[in-house]
Amino acid sequence: MRRLFLGLSLVVLLGMGCSAAFAQSDSHFDQELQAFQKNNDSGSDAASAPAPAPPHHMTANPLGPAAHLPLSKPAPATAKALGINVPVETPDQIAAESAEQKQKMEQQTFDDAVKQLLPMTPDQIRELLDVFEKSRKASETPIADPVPKVVLKTVSLAPDQVPLVIQTSPDRVTTLSILDSSGAPWPIRDVSWAGKFDVTPPESGGSIVRITPQSAHTMGNISIRLLGLTTPVTFTLNTGFKEVDYRFDARIPKRGPLAKPDLIAHDGLKTTVGGDANLVQFLDGTPPAAAAKMEVDGTDGRTEAWSLSNDIYLRTPLTLLSPGWSASVTSADGTNVYVLNNTPVVLLSDGGNMVRVHIAATEGTP
């Protein structure tokens, strides 16, 4: 009975649906057809668009509501969990590694400090020193190298005479010696000067003055008072680069307090200082061009002889004993020049020993 009731109910429902469908009017059918055609025309565009996602409540998840619960962080993968066998360090190994790291840090700190203090390499430092040496050498090299000279001149005490000129040069010392007519030193009482010069006065009873210019182009003068001489001796000081008087022997035409006694006293003999210009030239070692060199035998090369105007000019550090001389001059170092008559033999004293010297004309000399 129950099955029969269900079957009759289904037939009634189907009949009601069919009758309702057939009961639709023609106008309603036309509207449905137009809507279908319209949807069909726009189907091509709709086909390319992505299908809308189904509602959230229609999505199926096997976990159900639990799928939306927050997940916890994954556990870290340890060596033990991964099955890796890691060796365990001992305290000594840890201390050694710590000391090694500390040493590396200290070395790095030291290297950084050295680089800041000395940023240049050894090769760069040597190159810099070479450049510095060249620059210093160029800056300290004198402008010129003056020619050194040894000068022997006679000081004139006449009031109308121009003072002698002493040539000085920067970075050079000029030695001024005061001698008398016999070649003995003349003691100096005091010294005064003007100009940019460094002057070293002599010690008590001395006769040597040292002069050094303090400027490359300075000029001045010097005044010297001698013991026992009322007239002051003056000189002009000049500075240059071409020549410099290393030694300047100034001879006073008088006998000083320390004059040497004459070996021979005779009216015809005299000690000459500046009266014979030839004597000074022979004493300087620059004989006149007209003088003819003669051969000297019996002593060393310090004794020389020249023939000039029928006289013999003998230059020697020894003392002449014979024959008598007519004029002579002596330098501060003890060198003597004697003027003799024409003679082939002379006797000299060498430290108390008598030396016989032969003088002859040089071959080819008339």
C-alpha positions in Angstrom: 0.0 0.0 0.0 2.8 2.3 0.8 4.6 1.7 -2.5 1.3 2.4 -4.4 0.9 5.7 -2.5 4.3 6.9 -3.6 3.9 6.0 -7.2 0.6 7.8 -7.4 2.1 10.9 -5.9 4.9 11.0 -8.4 2.5 10.7 -11.3 0.5 13.6 -10.0 3.6 15.8 -9.7 4.8 15.1 -13.2 1.3 15.8 -14.6 1.2 19.2 -12.9 4.7 20.1 -14.2 3.8 19.2 -17.8 0.5 21.0 -17.7 2.3 24.1 -16.4 4.9 24.0 -19.1 2.3 23.6 -21.8 0.3 26.4 -20.3 3.0 29.0 -21.0 1.9 31.6 -23.5 3.4 32.2 -26.9 4.8 35.6 -25.8 6.7 34.1 -22.9 8.2 31.5 -25.2 9.4 34.3 -27.6 11.1 36.1 -24.7 12.9 32.9 -23.7 14.1 32.4 -27.2 15.5 35.9 -27.6 17.3 35.6 -24.3 18.8 32.3 -25.4 20.0 33.8 -28.7 21.5 36.8 -26.8 23.4 34.5 -24.5 24.6 32.5 -27.5 26.0 35.6 -29.2 28.0 36.6 -26.1 29.2 33.1 -25.4 32.4 33.5 -27.3 33.5 36.3 -25.0 32.4 34.6 -21.9 34.2 31.4 -22.9 37.6 33.2 -22.8 37.0 34.6 -19.3 38.0 32.4 -16.3 35.3 30.6 -14.6 34.3 32.2 -11.3 35.6 30.5 -8.3 33.0 28.5 -6.4 31.8 29.9 -3.1 33.9 29.2 -0.1 31.3 27.1 1.5 31.1 24.9 -1.6 34.9 24.1 -1.7 35.6 20.7 -0.4 38.7 20.1 2.0 39.4 16.7 3.4 40.4 18.3 6.7 37.2 20.2 7.1 37.3 23.2 9.5 40.6 22.0 10.8 42.2 23.1 7.5 41.7 26.8 8.5 43.5 26.4 11.9 47.1 28.2 12.2 50.0 26.0 11.7 53.0 26.0 14.3 56.7 26.6 13.1 58.5 23.5 11.9 61.0 22.1 14.4 64.6 22.8 13.6 66.5 20.1 11.8 69.3 19.1 14.2 72.3 17.0 13.3 71.0 14.3 15.5 67.5 14.4 13.9 69.1 14.2 10.5 71.4 11.3 11.5 74.7 13.2 11.0 77.6 12.3 13.3 79.2 15.5 14.4 82.5 15.2 16.5 82.4 16.9 19.9 85.2 19.4 20.6 87.2 19.2 23.8 87.8 22.2 26.0 91.5 22.2 24.9 90.5 22.4 21.3 88.0 25.2 22.0 90.7 27.1 23.9 93.2 26.6 21.1 90.7 27.9 18.5 89.9 30.9 20.6 93.6 31.7 21.0 94.2 31.4 17.3 91.3 33.7 16.5 92.6 36.2 19.1 96.1 36.1 17.5 94.6 36.7 14.0 92.6 39.7 15.3 95.7 41.2 17.1 97.8 40.7 13.9 95.1 42.3 11.8 94.9 45.3 14.2 98.7 45.6 14.1 98.8 45.5 10.3 96.1 48.2 10.1 98.0 50.4 12.6 101.2 50.0 10.6 99.4 50.8 7.3 98.0 54.0 8.9 101.4 55.1 10.3 103.5 54.0 7.4 101.3 53.8 4.3 104.2 53.5 1.9 106.1 50.3 1.0 109.8 50.0 1.5 110.4 50.5 -2.2 108.4 53.7 -2.2 110.3 54.9 0.9 113.7 54.3 -0.8 112.4 56.0 -3.9 111.3 59.0 -1.8 114.7 59.1 -0.1 116.4 59.2 -3.5 114.3 62.1 -4.6 115.0 63.9 -1.4 118.7 63.3 -1.8 118.7 64.8 -5.3 116.6 67.8 -4.2 118.9 68.5 -1.2 122.0 68.1 -3.3 120.6 70.6 -5.9 119.7 73.1 -3.2 122.9 72.8 -1.3 125.3 72.8 -4.2 127.2 76.1 -4.4 126.4 78.4 -7.3 130.0 78.3 -8.4 133.3 76.8 -7.3 135.8 79.7 -6.9 139.5 79.3 -7.8 141.6 79.2 -4.7 144.6 81.5 -4.6 147.6 82.1 -2.3 148.5 85.8 -2.3 151.6 87.6 -1.1 151.3 91.4 -1.2 153.2 94.3 0.4 151.1 96.8 2.4 151.8 100.4 1.7 151.7 102.7 4.8 151.5 105.8 2.7 148.3 107.8 3.3 147.6 108.3 -0.4 147.5 104.6 -1.2 144.4 102.5 -1.8 144.0 99.6 0.7 144.6 96.1 -0.6 141.5 94.0 -1.6 141.0 90.6 0.0 138.8 88.3 -2.1 136.5 86.1 -0.1 133.7 83.7 -1.1 130.8 82.0 0.6 131.5 78.8 2.4 135.2 79.5 2.2 137.6 80.7 5.0 140.3 83.3 4.1 143.4 83.3 6.3 145.1 86.7 6.7 148.7 86.7 7.9 150.6 89.8 8.9 154.4 89.6 8.3 157.3 92.0 8.6 160.1 92.6 6.1 162.1 89.7 7.4 159.2 87.3 7.1 158.6 87.1 10.8 155.0 87.3 12.1 153.9 90.7 13.4 151.8 90.5 16.5 148.3 92.0 16.3 146.9 94.2 19.1 143.2 94.3 18.0 140.9 93.9 15.0 137.7 95.7 14.0 135.6 95.1 10.9 132.4 96.1 9.1 130.1 94.1 6.9 128.4 90.7 7.0 131.6 88.8 7.9 132.5 86.3 10.6 136.0 87.4 11.7 138.1 85.3 14.2 140.7 87.6 15.8 144.1 86.0 16.7 145.0 84.8 20.2 147.2 87.1 22.3 150.4 87.8 20.4 149.1 86.1 17.3 149.3 87.4 13.7 146.6 85.4 11.9 143.0 86.5 11.3 140.4 84.2 9.8 137.6 85.8 7.7 134.4 84.1 6.4 131.6 86.0 4.6 128.1 85.5 5.8 126.4 86.6 2.5 127.0 85.8 -1.1 127.3 89.5 -2.2 128.5 91.4 0.8 131.3 93.9 1.0 133.2 95.6 3.9 136.5 96.4 5.4 138.8 95.4 8.2 141.2 97.5 10.4 144.1 96.0 12.2 146.4 97.6 14.8 149.8 96.1 15.1 152.1 95.9 18.1 154.7 98.7 17.9 153.2 100.3 14.8 151.2 103.5 15.1 149.7 103.3 11.6 146.7 101.0 11.4 146.6 98.5 8.6 143.4 98.4 6.6 142.0 96.1 3.9 138.9 96.0 1.7 136.8 92.9 1.9 135.1 91.7 -1.3 132.9 88.7 -1.8 132.6 86.8 -5.2 132.3 83.5 -6.8 135.2 83.5 -9.3 138.3 83.6 -7.1 139.0 83.4 -3.3 142.1 84.1 -1.4 142.6 81.0 0.7 145.8 82.6 2.2 146.6 86.3 2.1 150.1 87.2 3.4 150.3 90.9 4.0 153.9 92.1 4.4 154.7 95.3 6.3 157.7 97.1 4.8 159.4 97.4 8.2 161.0 95.2 10.7 158.6 94.0 13.4 159.1 93.1 17.1 159.9 89.5 16.1 162.2 90.3 13.2 164.9 87.8 12.3 168.5 89.2 12.6 170.4 89.6 9.4 173.1 87.0 8.7 175.2 89.4 6.8 175.5 93.1 7.7 176.8 95.2 4.9 175.9 98.5 3.4 175.4 97.0 0.0 173.0 94.3 1.3 169.4 94.9 2.1 166.2 93.0 2.9 163.6 93.9 0.3 159.9 93.6 0.8 158.1 95.3 -2.0 160.7 97.4 -3.8 161.5 94.7 -6.3 158.3 93.4 -7.9 160.3 90.5 -9.3 161.0 89.2 -5.8 157.4 88.9 -4.9 156.6 87.1 -8.2 159.4 84.6 -7.6 158.2 84.1 -4.0 154.6 83.5 -5.2 156.0 80.8 -7.6 155.0 82.8 -10.7 158.2 84.2 -12.1 158.2 86.8 -14.9 157.9 85.5 -18.4 161.4 86.8 -19.2 163.0 84.7 -16.5 164.9 81.6 -17.7 164.8 78.4 -15.5 168.2 77.1 -14.5 169.3 73.6 -13.4 169.9 73.0 -9.7 172.0 70.1 -8.5 172.9 69.0 -4.9 169.5 69.5 -3.1 165.8 68.5 -3.4 163.2 70.1 -5.7 162.2 72.7 -3.2 165.2 74.8 -4.3 164.8 76.5 -7.7 166.8 79.1 -9.6 166.1 81.5 -12.5 168.2 83.9 -14.5 166.9 87.4 -15.1 168.9 90.5 -16.1 172.2 88.9 -15.3 171.1 88.1 -11.8 170.2 84.8 -10.3 166.9 84.5 -8.3 167.2 81.6 -5.9 164.0 80.3 -4.3 164.6 77.9 -1.4 163.4 77.1 2.1 167.0 76.8 3.2 169.2 79.6 4.5 171.8 81.0 2.1 175.4 81.1 3.6 177.5 82.0 0.5 177.8 84.0 -1.6 176.3 87.3 -0.3 172.9 88.3 -1.6 171.9 91.8 -2.7 168.2 91.5 -1.8 165.9 88.9 -0.3 162.4 88.3 0.8 160.8 85.6 3.0 157.2 84.3 3.1 155.2 83.1 6.2 156.0 79.4 5.5 159.8 80.1 5.5 160.4 80.2 1.8 163.2 82.6 0.8 164.1 84.3 -2.4 167.7 85.7 -2.8 169.1 87.9 -5.5 172.6 86.8 -6.4 175.3 87.7 -8.8 175.9 85.2 -11.5 177.6 82.3 -9.7 177.9 78.5 -10.4 178.0 77.4 -6.7 176.1 78.4 -3.6 176.3 77.1 0.0 173.0 76.6 1.9 172.2 75.6 5.5 169.7 72.8 5.9 169.0 72.4 9.6 172.6 73.2 10.5 174.1 71.1 7.8 175.9 72.8 4.9 174.8 71.9 1.5 176.7 72.7 -1.7 174.4 73.4 -4.6 175.5 73.8 -8.3 173.6 76.1 -10.6 173.9 76.0 -14.4 172.1 77.3 -17.3 169.6 74.9 -18.9 170.6 73.4 -22.2 169.5 75.5 -25.1 169.4 78.7 -23.0 171.8 81.4 -24.3 
